[in-house]
Amino acid sequence: MESASLDERTGEERTQLKRVIGPRVLTIFIIGDILGAGIYALVGEVGAEVGGAIWTAFFVSFVLAFFTAFAYAELVTKYPRAAGGAL
């Protein structure tokens, strides 16, 4: 078994992976998660007020997401090698 080498500066194990998510981006992700949870709570409150008509908001969201998905699919077929940070 090969022994892992440690970075003298940080004390962490050296790997070939690069750290790309820093504290600033991680904070933005956390704030997004908190806001997303708040949106789910608001959906429950709106559902209590409007009752059965809440499906219309979900239907409109589905239609918009459907068009967005086809727009991304069109871009992927037009520029198949433009992966950005995924490479």
MMTF fields as JSON, N, C-alpha, C and O atoms, coordinates in Angstrom:
{
  "mmtfVersion": "1.0.0",
  "mmtfProducer": "UNKNOWN",
  "numBonds": 347,
  "numAtoms": 348,
  "numGroups": 87,
  "numChains": 1,
  "numModels": 1,
  "chainsPerModel": [1],
  "groupsPerChain": [87],
  "chainIdList": ["A"],
  "bondAtomList": [4, 2, 8, 6, 12, 10, 16, 14, 20, 18, 24, 22, 28, 26, 32, 30, 36, 34, 40, 38, 44, 42, 48, 46, 52, 50, 56, 54, 60, 58, 64, 62, 68, 66, 72, 70, 76, 74, 80, 78, 84, 82, 88, 86, 92, 90, 96, 94, 100, 98, 104, 102, 108, 106, 112, 110, 116, 114, 120, 118, 124, 122, 128, 126, 132, 130, 136, 134, 140, 138, 144, 142, 148, 146, 152, 150, 156, 154, 160, 158, 164, 162, 168, 166, 172, 170, 176, 174, 180, 178, 184, 182, 188, 186, 192, 190, 196, 194, 200, 198, 204, 202, 208, 206, 212, 210, 216, 214, 220, 218, 224, 222, 228, 226, 232, 230, 236, 234, 240, 238, 244, 242, 248, 246, 252, 250, 256, 254, 260, 258, 264, 262, 268, 266, 272, 270, 276, 274, 280, 278, 284, 282, 288, 286, 292, 290, 296, 294, 300, 298, 304, 302, 308, 306, 312, 310, 316, 314, 320, 318, 324, 322, 328, 326, 332, 330, 336, 334, 340, 338, 344, 342],
  "bondOrderList": [1, 1, 1, 1, 1, 1, 1, 1, 1, 1, 1, 1, 1, 1, 1, 1, 1, 1, 1, 1, 1, 1, 1, 1, 1, 1, 1, 1, 1, 1, 1, 1, 1, 1, 1, 1, 1, 1, 1, 1, 1, 1, 1, 1, 1, 1, 1, 1, 1, 1, 1, 1, 1, 1, 1, 1, 1, 1, 1, 1, 1, 1, 1, 1, 1, 1, 1, 1, 1, 1, 1, 1, 1, 1, 1, 1, 1, 1, 1, 1, 1, 1, 1, 1, 1, 1],
  "groupList": [{"groupName": "MET", "atomNameList": ["N", "CA", "C", "O"], "elementList": ["N", "C", "C", "O"], "formalChargeList": [0, 0, 0, 0], "bondAtomList": [1, 0, 2, 1, 3, 2], "bondOrderList": [1, 1, 2], "singleLetterCode": "M", "chemCompType": "L-PEPTIDE LINKING"}, {"groupName": "GLU", "atomNameList": ["N", "CA", "C", "O"], "elementList": ["N", "C", "C", "O"], "formalChargeList": [0, 0, 0, 0], "bondAtomList": [1, 0, 2, 1, 3, 2], "bondOrderList": [1, 1, 2], "singleLetterCode": "E", "chemCompType": "L-PEPTIDE LINKING"}, {"groupName": "SER", "atomNameList": ["N", "CA", "C", "O"], "elementList": ["N", "C", "C", "O"], "formalChargeList": [0, 0, 0, 0], "bondAtomList": [1, 0, 2, 1, 3, 2], "bondOrderList": [1, 1, 2], "singleLetterCode": "S", "chemCompType": "L-PEPTIDE LINKING"}, {"groupName": "ALA", "atomNameList": ["N", "CA", "C", "O"], "elementList": ["N", "C", "C", "O"], "formalChargeList": [0, 0, 0, 0], "bondAtomList": [1, 0, 2, 1, 3, 2], "bondOrderList": [1, 1, 2], "singleLetterCode": "A", "chemCompType": "L-PEPTIDE LINKING"}, {"groupName": "LEU", "atomNameList": ["N", "CA", "C", "O"], "elementList": ["N", "C", "C", "O"], "formalChargeList": [0, 0, 0, 0], "bondAtomList": [1, 0, 2, 1, 3, 2], "bondOrderList": [1, 1, 2], "singleLetterCode": "L", "chemCompType": "L-PEPTIDE LINKING"}, {"groupName": "ASP", "atomNameList": ["N", "CA", "C", "O"], "elementList": ["N", "C", "C", "O"], "formalChargeList": [0, 0, 0, 0], "bondAtomList": [1, 0, 2, 1, 3, 2], "bondOrderList": [1, 1, 2], "singleLetterCode": "D", "chemCompType": "L-PEPTIDE LINKING"}, {"groupName": "ARG", "atomNameList": ["N", "CA", "C", "O"], "elementList": ["N", "C", "C", "O"], "formalChargeList": [0, 0, 0, 0], "bondAtomList": [1, 0, 2, 1, 3, 2], "bondOrderList": [1, 1, 2], "singleLetterCode": "R", "chemCompType": "L-PEPTIDE LINKING"}, {"groupName": "THR", "atomNameList": ["N", "CA", "C", "O"], "elementList": ["N", "C", "C", "O"], "formalChargeList": [0, 0, 0, 0], "bondAtomList": [1, 0, 2, 1, 3, 2], "bondOrderList": [1, 1, 2], "singleLetterCode": "T", "chemCompType": "L-PEPTIDE LINKING"}, {"groupName": "GLY", "atomNameList": ["N", "CA", "C", "O"], "elementList": ["N", "C", "C", "O"], "formalChargeList": [0, 0, 0, 0], "bondAtomList": [1, 0, 2, 1, 3, 2], "bondOrderList": [1, 1, 2], "singleLetterCode": "G", "chemCompType": "PEPTIDE LINKING"}, {"groupName": "GLN", "atomNameList": ["N", "CA", "C", "O"], "elementList": ["N", "C", "C", "O"], "formalChargeList": [0, 0, 0, 0], "bondAtomList": [1, 0, 2, 1, 3, 2], "bondOrderList": [1, 1, 2], "singleLetterCode": "Q", "chemCompType": "L-PEPTIDE LINKING"}, {"groupName": "LYS", "atomNameList": ["N", "CA", "C", "O"], "elementList": ["N", "C", "C", "O"], "formalChargeList": [0, 0, 0, 0], "bondAtomList": [1, 0, 2, 1, 3, 2], "bondOrderList": [1, 1, 2], "singleLetterCode": "K", "chemCompType": "L-PEPTIDE LINKING"}, {"groupName": "VAL", "atomNameList": ["N", "CA", "C", "O"], "elementList": ["N", "C", "C", "O"], "formalChargeList": [0, 0, 0, 0], "bondAtomList": [1, 0, 2, 1, 3, 2], "bondOrderList": [1, 1, 2], "singleLetterCode": "V", "chemCompType": "L-PEPTIDE LINKING"}, {"groupName": "ILE", "atomNameList": ["N", "CA", "C", "O"], "elementList": ["N", "C", "C", "O"], "formalChargeList": [0, 0, 0, 0], "bondAtomList": [1, 0, 2, 1, 3, 2], "bondOrderList": [1, 1, 2], "singleLetterCode": "I", "chemCompType": "L-PEPTIDE LINKING"}, {"groupName": "PRO", "atomNameList": ["N", "CA", "C", "O"], "elementList": ["N", "C", "C", "O"], "formalChargeList": [0, 0, 0, 0], "bondAtomList": [1, 0, 2, 1, 3, 2], "bondOrderList": [1, 1, 2], "singleLetterCode": "P", "chemCompType": "L-PEPTIDE LINKING"}, {"groupName": "PHE", "atomNameList": ["N", "CA", "C", "O"], "elementList": ["N", "C", "C", "O"], "formalChargeList": [0, 0, 0, 0], "bondAtomList": [1, 0, 2, 1, 3, 2], "bondOrderList": [1, 1, 2], "singleLetterCode": "F", "chemCompType": "L-PEPTIDE LINKING"}, {"groupName": "TYR", "atomNameList": ["N", "CA", "C", "O"], "elementList": ["N", "C", "C", "O"], "formalChargeList": [0, 0, 0, 0], "bondAtomList": [1, 0, 2, 1, 3, 2], "bondOrderList": [1, 1, 2], "singleLetterCode": "Y", "chemCompType": "L-PEPTIDE LINKING"}, {"groupName": "TRP", "atomNameList": ["N", "CA", "C", "O"], "elementList": ["N", "C", "C", "O"], "formalChargeList": [0, 0, 0, 0], "bondAtomList": [1, 0, 2, 1, 3, 2], "bondOrderList": [1, 1, 2], "singleLetterCode": "W", "chemCompType": "L-PEPTIDE LINKING"}],
  "groupTypeList": [0, 1, 2, 3, 2, 4, 5, 1, 6, 7, 8, 1, 1, 6, 7, 9, 4, 10, 6, 11, 12, 8, 13, 6, 11, 4, 7, 12, 14, 12, 12, 8, 5, 12, 4, 8, 3, 8, 12, 15, 3, 4, 11, 8, 1, 11, 8, 3, 1, 11, 8, 8, 3, 12, 16, 7, 3, 14, 14, 11, 2, 14, 11, 4, 3, 14, 14, 7, 3, 14, 3, 15, 3, 1, 4, 11, 7, 10, 15, 13, 6, 3, 3, 8, 8, 3, 4],
  "groupIdList": [1, 2, 3, 4, 5, 6, 7, 8, 9, 10, 11, 12, 13, 14, 15, 16, 17, 18, 19, 20, 21, 22, 23, 24, 25, 26, 27, 28, 29, 30, 31, 32, 33, 34, 35, 36, 37, 38, 39, 40, 41, 42, 43, 44, 45, 46, 47, 48, 49, 50, 51, 52, 53, 54, 55, 56, 57, 58, 59, 60, 61, 62, 63, 64, 65, 66, 67, 68, 69, 70, 71, 72, 73, 74, 75, 76, 77, 78, 79, 80, 81, 82, 83, 84, 85, 86, 87],
  "secStructList": [7, 7, 7, 7, 7, 5, 7, 6, 6, 6, 7, 7, 5, 7, 7, 1, 7, 7, 7, 7, 7, 7, 2, 2, 2, 2, 2, 2, 2, 2, 2, 2, 2, 2, 2, 2, 2, 2, 2, 2, 2, 2, 2, 2, 2, 2, 2, 2, 2, 2, 4, 4, 4, 4, 2, 2, 2, 2, 2, 2, 2, 2, 2, 2, 2, 2, 2, 2, 2, 2, 2, 2, 2, 2, 2, 2, 2, 2, 1, 6, 6, 7, 7, 4, 4, 4, 7],
  "xCoordList": [0.842, 0.0, 0.886, 1.866, 0.549, 1.323, 0.986, -0.184, 1.999, 1.722, 1.328, 1.885, 0.37, -0.115, 0.83, 1.3, 1.109, 1.971, 1.103, 0.012, 1.609, 0.886, 1.501, 2.716, 0.642, 1.086, 1.589, 0.857, 2.838, 3.401, 2.657, 2.552, 2.139, 1.496, 0.137, -0.175, -0.673, -2.034, -2.219, -3.172, -1.325, -1.465, -2.471, -2.799, -2.971, -3.945, -3.239, -2.121, -3.916, -3.373, -3.367, -4.343, -2.279, -2.184, -2.959, -2.827, -3.759, -4.491, -4.355, -3.809, -4.857, -4.839, -6.051, -6.142, -6.978, -8.175, -7.846, -7.02, -8.497, -8.309, -9.514, -10.648, -9.281, -10.369, -10.948, -10.253, -12.218, -12.833, -13.946, -14.335, -14.463, -15.502, -14.847, -14.427, -14.77, -14.182, -15.247, -16.426, -14.845, -15.794, -16.899, -18.039, -16.577, -17.56, -18.663, -19.848, -18.269, -19.252, -20.056, -21.26, -19.417, -20.119, -21.166, -22.255, -20.849, -21.823, -23.021, -24.157, -22.783, -23.883, -24.763, -25.987, -24.161, -24.938, -25.808, -26.972, -25.253, -26.002, -27.176, -28.279, -26.947, -28.04, -29.12, -30.309, -28.727, -29.699, -30.518, -31.722, -29.887, -30.628, -31.639, -32.761, -31.252, -32.159, -33.345, -34.487, -33.078, -34.168, -35.07, -36.288, -34.484, -35.284, -36.218, -37.37, -35.732, -36.589, -37.718, -38.836, -37.443, -38.486, -39.553, -40.73, -39.146, -40.115, -41.056, -42.258, -40.526, -41.393, -42.386, -43.54, -41.959, -42.878, -43.965, -45.123, -43.606, -44.61, -45.612, -46.784, -45.171, -46.09, -47.156, -48.327, -46.775, -47.743, -48.747, -49.938, -48.283, -49.196, -50.145, -51.331, -49.639, -50.49, -51.507, -52.665, -51.077, -51.99, -53.133, -54.258, -52.866, -53.926, -54.92, -56.101, -54.454, -55.335, -56.168, -57.365, -55.545, -56.243, -56.818, -57.622, -56.433, -56.993, -56.575, -55.385, -57.554, -57.292, -56.708, -56.234, -56.721, -56.204, -54.683, -54.111, -54.032, -52.571, -51.895, -50.757, -52.563, -51.955, -51.635, -50.734, -52.351, -52.09, -50.68, -50.013, -50.229, -48.862, -47.826, -46.82, -48.079, -47.162, -47.186, -46.148, -48.333, -48.436, -47.668, -46.956, -47.812, -47.075, -45.565, -44.797, -45.147, -43.723, -43.229, -42.115, -44.059, -43.684, -43.497, -42.538, -44.4, -44.309, -43.04, -42.349, -42.723, -41.5, -40.252, -39.299, -40.248, -39.1, -38.951, -37.834, -40.071, -40.06, -39.381, -38.522, -39.762, -39.137, -37.657, -36.836, -37.318, -35.924, -35.097, -33.979, -35.641, -34.926, -34.668, -33.583, -35.654, -35.44, -34.452, -33.73, -34.417, -33.426, -32.014, -31.103, -31.827, -30.521, -30.166, -29.012, -31.145, -30.882, -30.442, -29.56, -31.043, -30.652, -29.22, -28.444, -28.872, -27.508, -26.484, -25.39, -26.832, -25.897, -25.645, -24.519, -26.675, -26.451, -25.709, -25.015, -25.851, -25.165, -23.696, -22.828, -23.418, -22.053, -21.715, -21.677, -21.472, -21.293, -20.022, -19.95, -19.024, -17.772, -17.638, -16.585, -18.669, -18.607, -19.066, -20.147, -18.251, -18.652, -18.321, -18.774, -17.559, -17.245, -16.403, -15.36, -16.866, -16.138, -16.227, -15.553, -17.039, -17.205, -15.994, -15.85, -15.126, -13.941, -12.965, -11.877],
  "yCoordList": [-1.179, 0.0, 1.241, 1.311, 2.187, 3.407, 4.39, 4.562, 5.029, 6.0, 7.342, 7.75, 8.01, 9.287, 10.395, 10.417, 11.311, 12.438, 13.592, 13.832, 14.293, 15.42, 16.729, 16.845, 17.709, 19.057, 19.712, 19.773, 20.202, 20.806, 22.07, 22.381, 22.799, 24.087, 23.906, 24.609, 22.961, 22.811, 21.578, 21.511, 20.594, 19.363, 18.404, 17.384, 18.722, 17.864, 16.919, 17.178, 15.812, 14.845, 15.428, 16.049, 15.23, 15.72, 14.797, 13.574, 15.39, 14.628, 15.354, 16.455, 14.728, 15.369, 16.277, 16.979, 16.273, 17.107, 18.548, 18.801, 19.481, 20.888, 21.383, 21.017, 22.198, 22.767, 23.946, 24.931, 23.842, 24.889, 25.615, 26.711, 25.037, 25.704, 26.297, 25.585, 27.616, 28.311, 28.757, 28.451, 29.467, 29.902, 30.813, 30.74, 31.657, 32.584, 31.835, 32.108, 30.892, 30.115, 29.21, 29.048, 28.624, 27.775, 28.576, 28.07, 29.801, 30.656, 30.943, 30.951, 31.178, 31.421, 30.175, 30.292, 28.99, 27.747, 27.602, 27.213, 27.91, 27.78, 28.75, 28.381, 29.984, 30.964, 30.499, 30.66, 29.931, 29.399, 28.27, 28.187, 27.394, 26.313, 26.857, 26.357, 27.87, 28.461, 29.115, 28.951, 29.854, 30.482, 29.433, 29.605, 28.356, 27.283, 26.645, 26.35, 26.429, 25.874, 26.839, 26.406, 28.13, 29.124, 29.114, 29.339, 28.854, 28.784, 27.605, 27.728, 26.459, 25.313, 25.628, 25.204, 26.353, 26.731, 27.654, 27.534, 28.577, 29.478, 28.734, 29.107, 27.692, 26.9, 26.273, 26.228, 25.8, 25.241, 26.27, 25.975, 27.468, 28.526, 28.949, 29.163, 29.071, 29.433, 28.326, 28.606, 27.074, 25.958, 25.976, 25.612, 26.391, 26.488, 27.59, 27.486, 28.648, 29.763, 29.496, 29.781, 28.951, 28.819, 27.434, 27.254, 26.469, 25.13, 24.436, 24.337, 23.953, 23.151, 23.896, 23.263, 25.223, 25.993, 26.124, 26.749, 25.549, 25.676, 24.939, 25.257, 23.976, 23.232, 24.138, 23.826, 25.259, 26.142, 26.728, 26.847, 27.091, 27.623, 26.558, 26.852, 25.329, 24.25, 23.962, 23.649, 24.06, 23.827, 24.888, 24.567, 26.145, 27.226, 27.023, 27.221, 26.635, 26.366, 25.216, 25.259, 24.177, 23.038, 23.468, 23.051, 24.293, 24.742, 25.556, 25.37, 26.456, 27.254, 26.377, 26.584, 25.406, 24.504, 23.654, 23.346, 23.277, 22.493, 23.269, 22.728, 24.535, 25.368, 25.612, 25.62, 25.809, 26.013, 24.768, 24.872, 23.596, 22.343, 22.181, 21.757, 22.516, 22.385, 23.431, 23.178, 24.594, 25.598, 25.104, 25.268, 24.5, 23.945, 22.775, 22.633, 21.942, 20.817, 21.32, 20.73, 22.39, 22.974, 23.507, 23.324, 24.163, 24.686, 23.564, 23.687, 22.47, 21.344, 20.727, 20.332, 20.639, 20.067, 21.026, 20.595, 22.33, 23.311, 23.452, 23.579, 23.43, 23.577, 22.392, 22.564, 21.211, 20.023, 20.024, 19.29, 20.817, 20.788, 21.932, 22.08, 22.744, 23.903, 23.511, 23.91, 22.73, 22.217, 23.164, 22.938, 24.198, 25.146, 24.51, 23.913, 24.645, 24.12, 22.62, 22.062, 21.948, 20.505, 19.739, 18.55, 20.406, 19.708, 19.643, 19.096],
  "zCoordList": [0.0, 0.0, 0.0, 0.742, -0.809, -0.961, 0.159, 0.502, 0.724, 1.781, 1.153, 0.134, 1.771, 1.248, 1.671, 2.808, 0.761, 1.097, 1.583, 1.068, 2.577, 3.152, 2.705, 2.544, 2.508, 2.17, 3.461, 4.449, 3.457, 4.672, 5.08, 6.267, 4.087, 4.375, 5.053, 6.013, 4.555, 5.07, 5.933, 6.709, 5.816, 6.575, 5.966, 6.572, 4.761, 4.092, 3.14, 2.695, 2.836, 1.902, 0.494, 0.071, -0.224, -1.596, -2.531, -2.465, -3.39, -4.408, -5.74, -5.807, -6.795, -8.1, -8.29, -9.297, -7.342, -7.447, -7.075, -6.198, -7.748, -7.428, -6.644, -6.952, -5.65, -4.878, -5.663, -5.914, -6.046, -6.852, -6.111, -6.514, -5.048, -4.273, -3.041, -2.129, -3.039, -1.91, -0.916, -1.091, 0.114, 1.135, 0.583, 1.041, -0.382, -0.936, -1.692, -1.499, -2.552, -3.328, -2.399, -2.593, -1.402, -0.455, 0.322, 0.591, 0.679, 1.364, 0.471, 0.945, -0.807, -1.745, -1.855, -1.895, -1.903, -1.946, -0.699, -0.796, 0.458, 1.713, 1.737, 2.141, 1.308, 1.262, 0.284, 0.56, -0.842, -1.798, -1.204, -1.449, -0.422, 0.231, 1.228, 1.314, 1.976, 2.953, 2.255, 2.683, 1.185, 0.44, -0.207, -0.249, -0.707, -1.297, -0.282, -0.598, 0.929, 1.977, 2.313, 2.591, 2.291, 2.541, 1.461, 1.744, 0.222, -0.87, -0.656, -0.889, -0.216, 0.051, 1.171, 1.106, 2.178, 3.253, 2.729, 3.129, 1.836, 1.264, 0.39, 0.346, -0.303, -1.12, -0.23, -0.608, 0.923, 1.859, 2.335, 2.441, 2.62, 3.07, 1.959, 2.208, 0.736, -0.397, -0.665, -0.972, -0.548, -0.737, 0.263, -0.08, 1.486, 2.494, 2.138, 2.469, 1.463, 1.109, -0.143, -0.16, -1.192, -2.47, -2.709, -3.624, -1.924, -2.045, -3.328, -3.627, -4.088, -5.272, -6.439, -7.383, -6.422, -7.556, -7.545, -8.438, -6.556, -6.483, -7.646, -7.989, -8.249, -9.345, -10.524, -11.303, -10.682, -11.824, -11.764, -12.791, -10.568, -10.433, -10.791, -11.437, -10.369, -10.714, -12.208, -12.791, -12.826, -14.266, -15.051, -16.003, -14.652, -15.318, -15.142, -16.084, -13.951, -13.707, -14.561, -15.082, -14.708, -15.547, -16.997, -17.647, -17.504, -18.896, -19.108, -20.11, -18.178, -18.292, -18.205, -18.957, -17.3, -17.186, -18.443, -18.858, -19.049, -20.276, -21.4, -22.096, -21.581, -22.613, -22.32, -23.237, -21.056, -20.681, -20.984, -21.489, -20.68, -20.95, -22.446, -22.843, -23.279, -24.723, -25.238, -26.203, -24.608, -25.006, -24.687, -25.499, -23.507, -23.158, -24.073, -24.477, -24.399, -25.301, -26.673, -27.297, -27.138, -28.418, -28.352, -29.29, -27.246, -27.105, -27.04, -27.591, -26.367, -26.257, -27.62, -27.92, -28.45, -29.773, -30.689, -31.609, -30.445, -31.274, -30.883, -31.746, -29.556, -29.053, -28.138, -26.919, -28.681, -27.838, -26.997, -26.012, -27.351, -26.615, -25.626, -25.006, -25.46, -24.571, -23.174, -22.742, -22.461, -21.163, -20.017, -18.895, -20.26, -19.198, -18.102, -18.37, -16.872, -15.728, -15.563, -14.697, -16.365, -16.246, -16.753, -16.471, -17.496, -17.991, -16.908, -17.09]
}
